[in-house]
Amino acid sequence: MPGRPTPRQNVLAECDRHGTDAVVAGCVALLERTGADDALIVALGGLAAESVLAGAAGGPDGYWPRVWAARGLLHVWTDAATTAIVRATTDDAWRVREMAAKVVARHKIDDALDAVAALTYDPVPRVRAAAARAVASLTVAGRLPADRAPAGLLHHVELWVPDLARAVAEWGWLLGELGYAEYQDWPDGRSWKLGATYLVVEQSPALSGAAHERTRPGLNHLAFHAGDATRVDALCRMAPGHGWTPLFADAYPHAGGPGHYAAYLANSDGYEIELVAAVGTGP
């Protein structure tokens, strides 16, 4: 007995019956909640769609038809769906946001860069992971359009380190949590990129010292937007397990002032970072 068709096979069969433009338009209508074509919902959702159409999990107006519509756009795409996918990145259902980010990554939708970059601060780990992959797909190897990197935007930061393997472990964890994706890898260094900006750690043969001192002239710290206050709290809890030591712990989370919610951390090499919560998300 043959197995059930895959979601991709179902979508392509719908395209054979009704045409690609019609299927894309139907997916867009579901995403934007402007129409619920029962036949298309069944084609997109398979057996699970029957119970949803019967009223389960919110029924046709619940989030599952939107998830299936976004998944359909993984397999069939025209630019007519761009606006709907960008809007789907702000859907109130996290599964829809996750799937929208996957669509952006699959089809490399440059117009969605700002939207998926914002999703790297999403409270749901699966959404953040999908968003990070989408950002990487749009920015790696120079894909970022020139007009998205205006004059004055930071191009890259390069940190020289005494122990590359240790730096890769510590910075790799931190930057991965913040939505950066691995960008370059060579014997003396590694980099991670988010949007148009990347950060490098390098154990250069020309290194003239063995330690960084943040209180001496030079770099004191790097500060990153880190999402809402809950996300900053979570990163602060996880950081010691990845080589980062909390600073000013007795004044957390307002060591920077009463209106500033942030965590301050230092790694094994003495580099300090600040994780700043979005304004208005903390007490």
N, C-alpha and C positions, 0 to 999 in steps of 0.2 A: 504494500500500500504506500503510495507516494506521500512524502511529508507535506505539511502545510506550506503554502507559499510564504516567502519572507516579506517583510514590509516593503522592501525595494521592489520585489516582483509585483506586489499588489499595486504599487504606485505606477510602475511602468505599464502594467496592464490597463489601468485607468487612462493613461496617456494614449495608449493604442485605441481605446474605445472612444475617447472624447477629445483628445488633442492636448498637447502640453499646456497651451495657454489657458484652456478651461480648467485643468487640474490645478495649475498655479493660482488662478483666480479663486478657485474654491478654497484652497488652503489659506489664501489671504483673507477671504471672508470669514473663515473660522477664527483665524488669529485676531481679527479686528472685531469679532462678535457682531458682524453685520448680516450673517446668514448661517444657517445650519442645514446643510444638505445631508439628509440621513444616509443616502446611498454612498456619498463620499466618506462620511464618518465610518461606515462599515468597511469600505475599501481601505481606509487609512489605519483603522484600529483593529481590524480582524475580529476574532471571536469576542474579545473584551468589549467591543463596541455595542454588542447586542444588549448587555446588561446596562451600559451607560444610557443607551436610547430608551431603556425601560425605566430609567430614573435613578439608577445607582450612581454613587460618587458625584452627585450634583447634576446628573442628567446631561442633556445636550448643551446646557449653559454652564456646566462645570469646566474644570480646567483640562480634563483629559482630551477632549476634541482639539483643544489648542496645542497640547503636546503632540498629538498625532499629526496635526497640520504642519507644525514646525518640522517634525521628523520627515514628513512627506517632502518638504523642501530640501532636505538633505539629498534626496535622490533625483529630484527634478527641479530645475531652477531657471528663472528668467529674471532680469533686472526689475521687472514689474513688482516683484515681492520685496524689494529692498526696504522701502519705508515700513512695511509691516514687520519685517524682521528686526529692524532697529527699534521699533516700538515694543516688540515682544521682549526685548532685554529689560524692560521695566515692568513686566507682567507681575501681578501679585502672587502668582504661583511659581515657586522656585523651579519646578520641573520645566516649565515653559522657558524661563530665563536660561536654564542650562542648555536646553535644546537649541534656543536661538543662538547662543554662543557657538555651539557646534556647527550650525549652518554657516555662520560667519567664517569660521575656520575652514570649513570644507570648500566654500566658494570664494574665499578671499575677497570679502566685500569691504573695500577700502572705506566706503562711506560709513561703515559701522565701527570704525576704530575708536572714536570717543566713547561710544556706547559700551563696547566690551571692556575698554580700559576702566570705565566706572564700575563694571561688574567685578573687577578684581578686588573690590572692597565689599562684595556681597557677604552677608552673614552666613551663607550656606557653603561649606567647603567644596561640594561638588560643582557649584556654580563658579566659585573662584577658580577652580582648576580648569574648567572648560573655558573660562574667560582668558586665563593666562595663555592657554594654547592658541586661542583666537588672536590675541595680541601678538604672540610670537609669529603666527602665520602671516600677519599683516606687516610686520616690521623687520623680520629676519632677512638678511642678504639684500638690504637696501630697498625692500618693497615699499617702505613708507614714502608716499608722494612728497616731493620737495616742498610743496606749499603747506604741508602739515608740520614743517619744522621751521618756524619763523625765526628771523634773526634775533639773537638774544637768548633763545632756548638753550639750556645746557646740553651739549653734545655728548660728552662722557666725562667720567671721573676715573682717574687711575691711581690706585694705591699700591705702593711697593711694600712687600711683606717678607719677613724672614723665613717663613715656612709655608710653602705653597699649598701642600696637602691640607694643613690645618686651616688655612684661610679659605680654601675651597669648601671645606666642610662647614665652617661657621658662616661665611658670607652666602654660600649656596643655600643653606637652610633659610636664612633671613630673607634673602631676595626672592626665593621661591615662594615663601609665605606672602610676600608683598605683591606677587603677580609677575615678577620678572621671569624670563625664560633664558636658558643657556644660549649664548650667542656665538662666542669664539672659544677655541680650545687649542693651545699650543704648549710646547714643553715647559715654558717658563711662566705661563699665565692662563687665566680663564676670564671670561666676561659674561655678563648677564644683561639682557636688554628689556626695557619696557617703553613702548612708544618710540620716540626718537632718541632716547637717552640710554646709554649703557654704562655699566660700572665694571672696571677692570681690577683684578688683583694680579700682581706680577712679582715673582721672585727674581728680580733682575740681577744679572752678573755684575752690574755696576753699583749694586747696593753698597752704601758706605757705612752703614750702621746696622745694629741688630735689634733695635727697639724703637717704637714710636712713642712719643711723649706728648699727650694732648694738651698739656699745660705750658708747653714751650711755644715760641713763635711758629706759626704754621697752622695746619688744620687742627681745629678743636673738635668738631663733630660734624656728622652728616645728619640731616633731619628728613624724615620721610612721612608723607601722608600715609596713614595706616588703617583707614576705615573708621568705624564708630568706636565709642568708648569700650563697648563689650569686646570688640576685636583687639583693641590695644591691651585690655586686661588679659585676654587669652594668650597673646604673644608674649606678654611679660611673664606669665606663668610657665610657658614652654621654654623660654630662652635659656635658662640655666642648663637645661639638658642638651643644649647645642653650642655651648662654649661662651655664652653671653651672660655677664654678671650685672644684676641691677645696680644702678647708681642712685644715690639720694633716696633710698627706699623709705626712709622715715618721713619723707615729704610727698610720697607718691599718692595720687597722680598729679599733684599740683606743684611740683618742684619748680616749674617754670612760671608760676604765678597763679592766682586764684581763678582766673578765667581761661587757663590753658591746661588741657587734659593731655598728658603725655607720659611716656615711659622713657627713661634714659638707661642705656645699657652700654657696657664695654666688653670687648672680646679679649681673647687671650693675648693678642698683640697690642692691646691698649687703645684700639680705635673705639671711639664713642659714637653711638648713634642715638637719635631721638625719634620715637614713634609717636606721631601727633594724631590725636583723634579729631574727627570732623567736628566743627563748631556746633554746639548745641546738642551733642549726643551724650554728654556726661554731666554729672552733678557739679 
